[in-house]
Amino acid sequence: MQNAKPYEISKYLIMEAFQRVKANHGSAGIDGVSISAFEKNLKDNLYKIWNRMSSGCYFPPSVKLVEIPKPNGDKRPLGIPTVGDRVAQMAAVMIIEPQIELCFHENSYAYRPKRSAHDAIAKARERCWKYDWVLDMDISKFFDTIDHELLMKAVRLHTDSQWVLLYIERWLKVPYELKDGSRIERDKGVPQGSAIGPVLANLFLHYVFDMWMSKYHPHIPFERYADDTICHCSTKAQAEALKLSIQQRFAQCKLMLNEEKTRIVYCKDNRRKEKHEVISFDFLGYTFRPRKAIDKKGVPFTGYLPAISNKSISGIREKIRSWKLKRHTFHTLEMLADYINPVLRGWISYYGKFYPTRLKWLLEEVNGHLARWVMAKYKRYRRKLSRAYDWLGNISERERNLFYHWQWGVKPPFNIRKSHIV
């Protein structure tokens, strides 16, 4: 028994953890080793991870800090562990996730099997029809301010695996490392970008918010996707009282509501005649607000409905511009389709689920960029936008599946005026 390890960890667990990390893709950490480079010496790399974790002597390397610009000018810190460390984290996730999943609230949707953002949006839409008011919550710097002691208290309720507890505590304390080699020590928060971070963050809010709501506000429904949360209230007074109650609860748990972004919203539609300055909110890339709709009898009415948000539209437009399609004159139309179809498919799959006409209107801009490509590639179409559209229109009739948005019905129109060019 001289070679026995303190902790029993299956080698198959480590191998399966790597397969999940590989499927998630992701960039290299502070050591610069990519997934493909890690895989070149896979057997030895995985053995080292297993051996050190089983021996209790695995110490996570620093987390690479990447700051992502936010629309308001701030930056969101993203912590990228090394590939090897992501494998180690994933192994722990695979142990604790099945146990934690059993306890999660029915109104919690993030990072859970057989649940999606679309499920949360659909439920929010349904409840906005039933309840007049919404408390749109924003937690200030949530991932960066999670209290480690309270988090570990929650983790211990769901596992007695000593190696899992040991390494989670170590992962929580791993410093950020900058490009110049300097380090930022951490005594709170969970790095966004880590494999185990989403599970831990979800568990933390399960006790801080979900279970607390069930106990103290059982008649107020909500949808929570990670830290993105909305609550449905019958009256404005109820929403105001709930906001105050949540502020007090968060203060106990060392969290804060962002006062500027947390709002009380009136779900105005045909039936609701009150006046309120805020009648829209964003949730998971969609904006909920009064919109024109048609009922089953063909009668127009104003409903309170979700559609792709202005923020999401801006991001899509920026992505479309970044393609610089008109510069790719050495490519064929088929090559352009191969290049952009995966992105188009993702947009349509996510943002086309609710009120798709707004996304279709946006994706017509892709046809505008393709028309400019036609004008740049073929001399006979220079400065002849309507003819370029006609050419694309003929192609779309013959090969309607060439571009994914064409399959979805967003085909190039004919005889477009010059003012419509993107």
C-alpha angles and dihedrals in degrees: 000000000000092000095047115130122230090232128042107224121164118235087217089059090056092048093050090047089056091051090055092047090050091050090053090053110200133163132276122281130225092303092060093233112142125205091257091050091047090052094055089073095025101145095053094041093052092044091055091052093048094045095050095043092047090049094050092239100106110125115183116235121237119288117245109240117220119175115213115204115239125211091250092057096259124115129237113217112229117192115206115193121203117270091252092051091049088056091052091048092048090054089057091046091054089055100047103030097074090051095046095044091065092064101045121119121255090239093057112095111166126104093357131128116255091009129100145174088260089059090053092047092048092051091047090052091051093049094046086063090054102039125052099209138048130197103212105201129202119184112212111242091333101175091045096051105044107135110239096209094052091044094052089048088058093045092053090058090065107038139031092188103130096203092051092051092045096053096040088058090050093047091052092057099043110124126235114247123210129210092263092056096254118134137220113211117221129211098165140024136048119257114248106228097042122118094233098039098085093052093048094046091049091050092049093054090043089069099029095050119000099052092037090054090049090053103039104023105026094153095057112085121208143177119222125187105179102303094338104102140166128183126203119224134183096218139022090242090055091051092050092049091048092052091054091047092050091049089056092047093049091049088057089053096043096252131119137207115235100241094201094053101034108091143171109231131197112218095219120191140137093300099043115076104170121116121237131158095228116057102152140056138179122237126174095339095315130103117220113207142125110301137173114257141164122237126219091272092053094254116141119234140159114257133179101246143159124242134162109298126242089244091056091046090054090051092050093048090050090051092049091051091048090062090067088200096179089064092059095080091138089064128084122234088253091055091051089051091053089049100051105024096085090055094044090050091053094050094048093045092053108028097032093065096085128035091349096184090079092056092044089055089052095047091056083079089068088062088052091056090046089052090053088051089054091051091049095046102044121048093207090065098047109134089357104110098164091053090048089054090048090053091050090045092055091049091050091053092053097037104026092162095054095097121033095228089053088058087053091055101262098125128164111273121226128244095013116185118241091248090070095065113123 
